[in-house]
Amino acid sequence: MRRLSYAAGVAIVATAFVLLAACQQPTTTPAVSTTKWASDGNGNLEFITNDSSYYNYYFWDNIANAAENSSADWTHPVTATIEKVSGSSTEGFGVVFCAQSSNNDFYFVDISANGEYYVGQDVSSSISAITTSAGSGWVQSAAVKQGDNAANVVSIALSSSNYAISINGTQVCTFAATAATNGYMTGSSGFMIVIGTSSNESFPGTPEKALFKFTSPVSYP
């Protein structure tokens, strides 16, 4: 009986020692890194950063170099599948269109993981909203799939100088090209992501990460 009790006591002491050792393991801080518009090996481009020096920045690139038709009627819409994997649920990520090589102006449709979308423009490196049939600024929409790892299909069509924005097959708004600064109707397409601040991001532990893929007018990557 003593032997059994002793053996059990040793086991308890050993277990306590292991638990204490586990509690004393040093916390590992993730390495700070940034990956911009690289292939994820699964048919998407990925953007990832946990670098706090990028707080309150936004990134864009016309990666696909997908030129829209040079008329007020596009043969094919600009369509992409985009997905937030981690990061702030309130910061935007989305699709750039009509990007101008001469001055880097562009229009864009961003969505957020909390179910909103924003139609805007970057003119002379200044972002502003474009007034659409749904209003101006962030608009809540049931068409936007919410949460991390939710793939959303964003599509921009142009006909008779009027844009139509659809999300997951539902048209959410329209606007005349003249409602946007300079009224661009041609250019190239790409992607965009906005990095939040220390109030809504948790760098370096949780990175801002999103996936992007064009399906029209070109398939890329």
VMD Tcl script that draws the C-alpha trace (Angstrom):
set ca {
  {0.00 0.00 0.00}
  {2.80 2.38 0.83}
  {4.53 1.57 -2.39}
  {1.39 2.29 -4.37}
  {0.82 5.48 -2.46}
  {4.42 6.53 -3.00}
  {4.24 5.78 -6.70}
  {1.08 7.84 -6.98}
  {2.72 10.65 -5.05}
  {5.70 10.66 -7.42}
  {3.34 10.84 -10.36}
  {1.55 13.84 -8.83}
  {4.82 15.62 -8.08}
  {6.08 14.90 -11.61}
  {2.87 16.19 -13.15}
  {3.04 19.33 -11.06}
  {6.64 19.86 -12.14}
  {5.71 19.50 -15.83}
  {2.83 21.95 -15.46}
  {5.06 24.43 -13.66}
  {7.69 24.10 -16.37}
  {5.06 24.66 -19.05}
  {3.86 27.80 -17.31}
  {7.41 29.12 -17.22}
  {8.03 28.71 -20.98}
  {8.95 32.05 -22.55}
  {6.39 33.66 -24.85}
  {7.48 33.66 -28.48}
  {6.74 36.87 -30.37}
  {6.02 36.28 -34.07}
  {8.60 37.66 -36.45}
  {7.59 40.90 -38.14}
  {7.22 40.44 -41.89}
  {5.27 41.61 -44.93}
  {4.29 39.76 -48.10}
  {2.83 41.89 -50.87}
  {0.72 40.36 -53.64}
  {2.55 37.01 -53.78}
  {1.14 33.66 -54.86}
  {-0.19 31.58 -51.97}
  {0.26 28.36 -53.98}
  {-3.51 27.82 -54.13}
  {-4.43 30.08 -57.02}
  {-4.60 33.36 -55.12}
  {-2.48 36.40 -54.47}
  {-1.97 37.08 -50.80}
  {-1.13 40.20 -48.86}
  {0.12 39.70 -45.31}
  {1.65 42.07 -42.80}
  {2.07 42.25 -39.05}
  {4.37 45.27 -39.21}
  {3.10 48.09 -37.00}
  {5.10 50.62 -39.02}
  {2.33 50.17 -41.64}
  {-0.48 51.19 -39.28}
  {-2.87 53.56 -41.02}
  {-1.43 52.79 -44.49}
  {-3.10 51.37 -47.56}
  {-1.56 49.36 -50.37}
  {-2.69 48.87 -53.95}
  {-1.31 47.56 -57.19}
  {-2.64 46.90 -60.66}
  {-1.08 43.45 -60.51}
  {-3.19 41.88 -63.23}
  {-2.64 44.77 -65.63}
  {-6.13 43.95 -66.85}
  {-7.08 46.78 -69.19}
  {-10.73 47.68 -69.50}
  {-12.10 48.34 -72.97}
  {-11.52 51.83 -74.33}
  {-15.22 52.69 -74.54}
  {-18.19 53.39 -72.31}
  {-19.37 49.77 -72.72}
  {-17.08 47.08 -71.37}
  {-17.26 43.71 -73.04}
  {-16.51 41.98 -69.74}
  {-16.93 43.23 -66.17}
  {-14.01 43.48 -63.77}
  {-14.63 40.57 -61.39}
  {-12.56 39.21 -58.51}
  {-12.91 36.91 -55.54}
  {-11.50 38.41 -52.35}
  {-11.26 36.98 -48.85}
  {-10.15 38.36 -45.48}
  {-8.24 35.71 -43.54}
  {-7.28 37.67 -40.43}
  {-6.95 41.20 -39.15}
  {-9.34 44.05 -38.50}
  {-12.97 43.42 -39.40}
  {-13.57 47.12 -40.05}
  {-10.75 47.91 -42.48}
  {-11.38 47.67 -46.20}
  {-9.91 45.44 -48.89}
  {-11.05 45.17 -52.45}
  {-10.79 45.75 -56.18}
  {-9.15 48.63 -58.03}
  {-10.37 49.64 -61.50}
  {-9.63 52.37 -64.04}
  {-6.11 52.81 -62.65}
  {-4.25 55.42 -64.67}
  {-0.61 54.86 -65.59}
  {-0.03 58.58 -66.06}
  {-0.88 59.73 -62.54}
  {-1.79 56.64 -60.45}
  {-5.39 57.76 -59.98}
  {-7.88 54.92 -59.58}
  {-11.38 53.97 -58.47}
  {-12.08 51.09 -56.09}
  {-14.70 48.95 -54.36}
  {-13.73 47.85 -50.87}
  {-15.59 45.56 -48.51}
  {-15.07 44.81 -44.84}
  {-15.45 41.61 -42.85}
  {-18.29 43.17 -40.87}
  {-20.56 43.34 -43.93}
  {-20.03 46.78 -45.44}
  {-18.82 48.09 -48.80}
  {-17.31 51.39 -49.94}
  {-17.07 52.81 -53.45}
  {-14.27 55.34 -53.66}
  {-11.50 56.99 -55.61}
  {-7.85 57.82 -55.12}
  {-7.13 61.05 -56.96}
  {-3.76 62.76 -56.49}
  {-3.07 60.34 -53.59}
  {-6.18 61.45 -51.72}
  {-8.99 58.99 -51.00}
  {-12.64 60.06 -51.08}
  {-16.03 58.41 -51.49}
  {-17.93 58.35 -54.76}
  {-21.62 59.11 -54.35}
  {-23.67 56.20 -55.71}
  {-27.33 55.25 -55.84}
  {-26.88 53.79 -52.32}
  {-25.30 56.92 -50.88}
  {-21.75 57.88 -49.98}
  {-19.19 56.20 -47.73}
  {-19.52 52.85 -45.97}
  {-22.82 51.07 -46.68}
  {-24.03 48.02 -44.76}
  {-25.21 45.28 -47.13}
  {-26.58 41.80 -46.71}
  {-24.84 40.96 -49.99}
  {-21.44 41.00 -48.26}
  {-20.47 37.73 -46.59}
  {-19.12 38.50 -43.13}
  {-16.26 37.16 -41.06}
  {-12.84 35.73 -41.71}
  {-12.38 33.16 -44.50}
  {-15.55 34.30 -46.26}
  {-14.97 34.54 -50.02}
  {-16.77 37.48 -51.67}
  {-17.13 38.04 -55.41}
  {-16.96 41.72 -56.36}
  {-17.89 42.78 -59.90}
  {-17.81 46.15 -61.66}
  {-19.61 46.60 -65.00}
  {-19.78 49.64 -67.29}
  {-22.53 50.34 -69.80}
  {-23.46 53.65 -71.45}
  {-21.12 55.53 -69.12}
  {-22.78 54.08 -66.01}
  {-21.12 51.78 -63.50}
  {-22.92 48.92 -61.74}
  {-21.38 47.34 -58.64}
  {-22.36 43.79 -57.69}
  {-21.32 41.69 -54.70}
  {-21.90 37.94 -54.76}
  {-24.28 38.33 -57.70}
  {-26.40 41.08 -56.12}
  {-26.24 44.56 -57.62}
  {-25.72 46.89 -54.67}
  {-25.39 50.28 -56.36}
  {-24.81 52.23 -59.56}
  {-23.17 55.54 -60.43}
  {-22.52 57.62 -63.52}
  {-18.91 57.92 -64.57}
  {-19.32 61.67 -64.25}
  {-19.96 61.22 -60.49}
  {-16.29 60.35 -60.08}
  {-13.43 62.81 -60.45}
  {-12.19 62.90 -64.06}
  {-14.87 60.41 -65.14}
  {-12.43 57.63 -66.03}
  {-13.83 54.70 -68.01}
  {-10.58 53.00 -69.05}
  {-7.45 51.90 -67.24}
  {-6.18 48.81 -65.49}
  {-7.40 46.69 -62.60}
  {-5.82 45.54 -59.37}
  {-6.29 45.08 -55.66}
  {-6.24 47.17 -52.51}
  {-5.96 46.63 -48.75}
  {-6.13 49.05 -45.83}
  {-4.14 48.53 -42.63}
  {-5.74 49.71 -39.42}
  {-4.19 51.16 -36.27}
  {-3.22 49.86 -32.85}
  {-6.87 50.29 -31.82}
  {-8.19 47.65 -34.24}
  {-5.13 45.59 -35.24}
  {-3.11 43.24 -33.01}
  {0.33 43.23 -34.57}
  {2.53 41.27 -34.55}
  {0.42 38.48 -33.07}
  {-2.45 38.64 -35.58}
  {-1.48 39.73 -39.09}
  {-3.61 41.58 -41.58}
  {-4.06 38.95 -44.29}
  {-6.28 38.74 -47.36}
  {-6.51 36.69 -50.56}
  {-7.29 38.00 -54.06}
  {-8.05 36.46 -57.45}
  {-9.27 37.94 -60.75}
  {-11.69 35.96 -62.89}
  {-12.57 38.70 -65.45}
  {-11.62 40.31 -67.80}
  {-8.55 38.11 -67.25}
  {-7.93 35.20 -64.92}
  {-5.09 36.07 -62.54}
  {-3.12 34.58 -60.95}
}
mol new
graphics top color blue
foreach p $ca { graphics top sphere $p radius 0.5 }
foreach p [lrange $ca 0 end-1] q [lrange $ca 1 end] { graphics top cylinder $p $q radius 0.2 }
display resetview
